Amino acid sequence: MDGEAGRESGLAAGEATREARSAGANPAPPRPKTLLWLGVTALLLALVLASLYGFNRFRENATAAYFAHAKPLPAAINAVVAKRESVPRSAAGIGSLEAAHQVMVTPEVGGRVEKILFQSGAKVTKGALLVQLNDAPERADLANFKAEARLAVITLARSRHLVGRGFTPQQTFDQNRAALEEAKAEIEKTKALIAQKAIRAPFSGELGIRRIDLGQYLSPGEAIVTLTDLKTLYVDFSLPSLRRSEIAVGEPVVVTADAFRGRLFHAKITTIEPQISPATRTIDLRARMPNPGGVLLPGMFVNAAVLLPARPDTVVLPQTAVTYTLYGDSVYVLRKSAGDADANPVWKAIRTPVKTGREWGGKVAILSGLKGGERVVAAGQIKLHDGSFVVIAAQPPPQPPAHPTLH
């Protein structure tokens, strides 16, 4: 009985619990200690955030105040004084070299090569025998014509004697005299043909690569070898036609070649083409140039610059003093600011736009924007801005190389 009563009470309690859950009964309200802990936590978090915000604001204000009142140390730079001097002027163009004497040695007449008397690349003098063609038939003809000439001399002498005595008509004497002249002409013609088969150097120079072999038959005009006189070269180049009023025959020309960088060659204008090219509107020039040592070769491309009268009294600076940008060129001009004038004065660098001109030898001409005698920053501009305070270093500014090399 008691067991059944317990089971019934347990079932009744379970049903009551399920009814309470299904009915959505409200939980019990939180305790007062929990509410107090949440409030304290929120207050502490707010204090921490307020402290962080206040610290950041204080740091920002302190940093701004420091940079507003702090003066940076003046930068050390190198300086130069702008000078006035004459600026060289030139009109430059690109040209090529041509030998004053250059020829392809060829035979005037055909024949078989009997002797080759030169080596490729050899230097020869004018008149040196280079190739001997077979001239045996011509020499035989020469001997024959000489014999005929001797007979004609005897016959003519006999005719002169007989004509004087009236035994021979004048016509026979005239025929014998003509025969002698004909024999002499044949002799000279054969000698000339023999000389043509002895191929000689027309002038002194340097031979090229041999293009024939022994025993080869050569036709008239067939190539044998090149002969070039490298002592004197022509420089052929062109300039814009607007330069015509500035150039004249006899003006000096400076020539440079990429094969000999840093070396200058000197020439003089010998010819000015009297016509302007209709295609390019340029004027062609030729200058004559000695070639010491024969180092330059015909066909080389060169840079030719006609030296014009210098531009006097122009402000000149080292190239390192100019800052080149897409927005224009500028320099930093130094103005006296403060400091111990006797020890180490402080200067103020003022950025000044300038117009640059010709560059040469590590220098640049300043056409406008700067006066002679002004002190300018020569090195160290990369760490400056307009209004920077600087001190002049004791060491001299860097110098350009004596012979700059292009790469």
Secondary structure as GFF3:
##gff-version 3
##sequence-region A 1 407
A	DSSP	alpha_helix	2	22	.	.	.	ID=ss1
A	DSSP	alpha_helix	32	69	.	.	.	ID=ss2
A	DSSP	beta_strand	75	81	.	.	.	ID=ss3
A	DSSP	beta_strand	83	105	.	.	.	ID=ss4
A	DSSP	beta_strand	111	116	.	.	.	ID=ss5
A	DSSP	beta_strand	123	124	.	.	.	ID=ss6
A	DSSP	beta_strand	129	133	.	.	.	ID=ss7
A	DSSP	alpha_helix	136	165	.	.	.	ID=ss8
A	DSSP	alpha_helix	170	196	.	.	.	ID=ss9
A	DSSP	beta_strand	198	200	.	.	.	ID=ss10
A	DSSP	beta_strand	205	207	.	.	.	ID=ss11
A	DSSP	beta_strand	217	218	.	.	.	ID=ss12
A	DSSP	beta_strand	225	240	.	.	.	ID=ss13
A	DSSP	three_ten_helix	241	246	.	.	.	ID=ss14
A	DSSP	beta_strand	252	256	.	.	.	ID=ss15
A	DSSP	three_ten_helix	258	260	.	.	.	ID=ss16
A	DSSP	beta_strand	265	276	.	.	.	ID=ss17
A	DSSP	beta_strand	282	290	.	.	.	ID=ss18
A	DSSP	three_ten_helix	292	294	.	.	.	ID=ss19
A	DSSP	beta_strand	301	318	.	.	.	ID=ss20
A	DSSP	three_ten_helix	319	321	.	.	.	ID=ss21
A	DSSP	beta_strand	323	325	.	.	.	ID=ss22
A	DSSP	beta_strand	328	338	.	.	.	ID=ss23
A	DSSP	beta_strand	346	360	.	.	.	ID=ss24
A	DSSP	beta_strand	363	368	.	.	.	ID=ss25
A	DSSP	beta_strand	375	379	.	.	.	ID=ss26
A	DSSP	three_ten_helix	381	383	.	.	.	ID=ss27
A	DSSP	beta_strand	388	392	.	.	.	ID=ss28
###
